[in-house]
Structure formats: C-alpha cells, structure tokens
C-alpha cells in the first residue's frame, strides 16, 4: 500500500520498497540499515563524483573550511566549528541537511523517530511485535531531521536528554523506573538526524558530561535510572575560540570525543567580503525610487570592516562580524532612499555622507579596547570611515593629478554639501571646482549619468582628498583648505636647536 506521497505507509509495504526496504540497496549500504553518518558520507561521495557544488552560498571557504568539513563527513566525525562571531558557522552547519536523503521512514507517532527495522524504544518494539507488517510508517523530510539548540547556562539535562514524567507513569500505571515513563529531550528527538549546538562552551559542565556519555556509550542516567539510548546522530557544534570565550569552556573529555576541530575565518579578500554582503544584505526592496549603489561605496563599506579588524582600538579577540558591512549598507541605502523621497527625486544614490549617517549600524558591531573606549565609539567609527574612504580613493586615483581641485580651496574657496540640497543644485556647485566633475570618469561614470550619480561621485573625490589631508572639512562649513602649520620664526632659538637636532 502506498501513501498519498507515493511512499509506503506500512512496515510490510516498506520491506518491499526498492530503496528503503530491508533487502534493497547494496549490502549494508541499504537506506534502511545505514547510519546517519553513512548516509551523509554516501550522499557526499555522490556529489563529489558528479562535481556538484557543495554548500552553495558559502563564500571564501572553498579552499579552507569546506575541504575540512568534507574530510570530517567522509571520516564520519562529529565536528566543531571554532571561530569569531559573524563567520557563517551556523549557516554552514545548517547546509549539512543537503547531504541527507530527501525522505526517511520512521514508525508513525514515535517521539524519537525510530527505525522501523531496528526500533530502540520500548513502545516501538512492542508495537512492531503486536502489529507486524501493519505497523504504520510516517516520513520525515530532510529539513525535519535537523535540530538546533543555542547553549545557555540555564539548559538542563531534562531539556537536552529527558526526564522522568510522573504524570505519564501514573496515567498508564507504569513503574517510575520504566523507560516508558521518560519524557524525551531534544537530543533523543533528533535521533537519525543532525543535532547542532551553538556556543557549546556556554553549556554547563554536567550537561557536557551527558553529551559525551551519549556519544561514547550510548546511554545516560535520568534521575538515577540508567536508560539505554543507542541514538543514531551526527553531532555538530560551534564555539568561539577558547581564548575569547570567558563565559565557559569545553570540558576535556567531550573535546576529546569530537572528531574534527575546524577553524573558520573572516573573508580573506575585499571581493569575498563584498560578495557575502551583496548576498546577505536586503537591497532588493520595493521602493518608488530607483536605487543605485556605486561600486566605490560598496568597497568603502566593506573596507570599513577590514580596517576595523586591523585597528588597535578594536578588540581583536571579540572580532568584527560580517554583519557590520551587511547592516551598514542596508542603512546607507535607506538614508539615500529617504533623501530621494523627501527631495522628490527618482534616483537614490548612496554617498559617503550616507556612510556617516549609518553610524548606528556600525558602532554596535565593535567591541573597543581601553584606548577606543576613551575616544568613544562614534569617534572611532568616524576615523575608520575616513581611513576606508582614503584606501578606496587611492585605488581609483593613485597617481592622478588633482592639484586643480585642491587649489580651488587653497585660494579661499569652500563648499558645503548639505544633505537636503537637490542633486541638480549640487552638481551646479560642484561644477565651479575646476576639473572635479571630469575626474568622475575614473569611477566609471559616463556623460549621461543622472545628477545624483555625478554628485555622489564628486563628493567621494572630495572625501578622498579630505581623507588624505589635502583639504579639510567640518560639519558647519563643509570642505575648505587644509590648515597649514605655521613655521616658527627663523630667529627663534628653539627652532634653530630643533633644526640642528634634526640634521
């Protein structure tokens, strides 16, 4: 008999199924008898032989982390991903479900998704003895076979493993020590699937002891009663490196039973970081204006994260999450969108001004060292934006002659680019600076670009000159000439002494 989905719904019909029957498949590799780790291994081998992409959407790990994860699965290891926040650890382990079979049979109604051909719980064993081939069968999708738990200090053995349920014992007249009185926790309910624990060191030591007991011996004591649970699981963990995680640690016996320890990392190149940000950020939004994010703005925002990870005022042990550029670019686009809507313009083009406006999405993503705390998070973030603009500016304009633009300000010129000024008026003001708009061609602009695009590009050039201290800027007066340091009079004895010392 077949179910509505075209799959067997009784044990008898399951036995004769080509793939899932206990006589189907090849030897011990039959789908009905193989373990979860064997299933993951065999499906992974098929993908490798067909040269199918693995873990699509994971960027920058193809030559580092992914090969190590593949080795762990091929070795049938439980493994742990160690890395700082925002390194796609959870995203990666959730994609392990793509290596599971599309469907898996289990005894209908079983809390721990028992194998119809080898049940381990007492109630299922009794059911199979009583009903035989009429035992009802249900099916799990691959997504239903993934269970995830965020470890917190208040997690108990009852949450993870289970507990004695006296009400269940009283209702059915069982002895309190009977296995049928157990209310199973998350781990048994993940049987024949993948069980993931995020932030493992936050789990109390006695809970970690219960985990490695399940991993090694397949049994556990609940309220003093030994319960045999030979669970079939792939266990995957994530954690921050131990030198950062001060809240707890992984106990040595558990760590010893984890087959592979795999280190994750932040994007190694700006291109990888930009690809991740483009993939994860919410930029394709419904809006009445056209949003155009220039390439140089994308680079500035990504460079911001790279600069923060290198800055001495930012805590390297805490790390700078990849969520920083993702949140920042979303905020930058929103500020440009708001400006376009208020100004009645049809095109919203993010400017460097919008990156400064996105400070609320930046400051909360960085843990500061003592020096940074003294300076203040806003000030540190502004310095990082300026540094990032300078680096991206150098990439586009290194070796270009911008003396004519600098000269405009040296001769007393100034320019204030208010956020509320329409793009056409901005272009008119920027056009007064000799050679400035012509230099925007280096940013890939054509002559027919909208005013908002040209204005944003010209502002980036001015911000780049400001970042390299060739011109100055403040919030009140806008861009102006860089203040020159006055040389002391030549007859000043202190100046003569300094000059002798220098020589």
Secondary structure as GFF3:
##gff-version 3
##sequence-region A 1 503
A	DSSP	alpha_helix	11	15	.	.	.	ID=ss1
A	DSSP	three_ten_helix	27	29	.	.	.	ID=ss2
A	DSSP	alpha_helix	36	49	.	.	.	ID=ss3
A	DSSP	alpha_helix	65	74	.	.	.	ID=ss4
A	DSSP	beta_strand	79	82	.	.	.	ID=ss5
A	DSSP	alpha_helix	89	94	.	.	.	ID=ss6
A	DSSP	three_ten_helix	95	99	.	.	.	ID=ss7
A	DSSP	beta_strand	103	107	.	.	.	ID=ss8
A	DSSP	alpha_helix	122	131	.	.	.	ID=ss9
A	DSSP	three_ten_helix	132	134	.	.	.	ID=ss10
A	DSSP	beta_strand	137	141	.	.	.	ID=ss11
A	DSSP	three_ten_helix	143	145	.	.	.	ID=ss12
A	DSSP	beta_strand	146	150	.	.	.	ID=ss13
A	DSSP	alpha_helix	157	160	.	.	.	ID=ss14
A	DSSP	beta_strand	162	164	.	.	.	ID=ss15
A	DSSP	alpha_helix	166	172	.	.	.	ID=ss16
A	DSSP	three_ten_helix	179	181	.	.	.	ID=ss17
A	DSSP	beta_strand	182	184	.	.	.	ID=ss18
A	DSSP	alpha_helix	186	189	.	.	.	ID=ss19
A	DSSP	beta_strand	193	198	.	.	.	ID=ss20
A	DSSP	three_ten_helix	200	202	.	.	.	ID=ss21
A	DSSP	alpha_helix	205	216	.	.	.	ID=ss22
A	DSSP	beta_strand	219	222	.	.	.	ID=ss23
A	DSSP	beta_strand	225	228	.	.	.	ID=ss24
A	DSSP	beta_strand	233	239	.	.	.	ID=ss25
A	DSSP	alpha_helix	252	257	.	.	.	ID=ss26
A	DSSP	beta_strand	260	263	.	.	.	ID=ss27
A	DSSP	alpha_helix	270	280	.	.	.	ID=ss28
A	DSSP	beta_strand	290	292	.	.	.	ID=ss29
A	DSSP	alpha_helix	295	310	.	.	.	ID=ss30
A	DSSP	alpha_helix	323	343	.	.	.	ID=ss31
A	DSSP	beta_strand	347	349	.	.	.	ID=ss32
A	DSSP	alpha_helix	352	357	.	.	.	ID=ss33
A	DSSP	alpha_helix	360	363	.	.	.	ID=ss34
A	DSSP	alpha_helix	370	375	.	.	.	ID=ss35
A	DSSP	alpha_helix	377	397	.	.	.	ID=ss36
A	DSSP	alpha_helix	403	410	.	.	.	ID=ss37
A	DSSP	alpha_helix	423	430	.	.	.	ID=ss38
A	DSSP	alpha_helix	436	439	.	.	.	ID=ss39
A	DSSP	three_ten_helix	440	443	.	.	.	ID=ss40
A	DSSP	alpha_helix	451	467	.	.	.	ID=ss41
A	DSSP	beta_strand	471	474	.	.	.	ID=ss42
A	DSSP	beta_strand	478	481	.	.	.	ID=ss43
A	DSSP	alpha_helix	493	502	.	.	.	ID=ss44
###
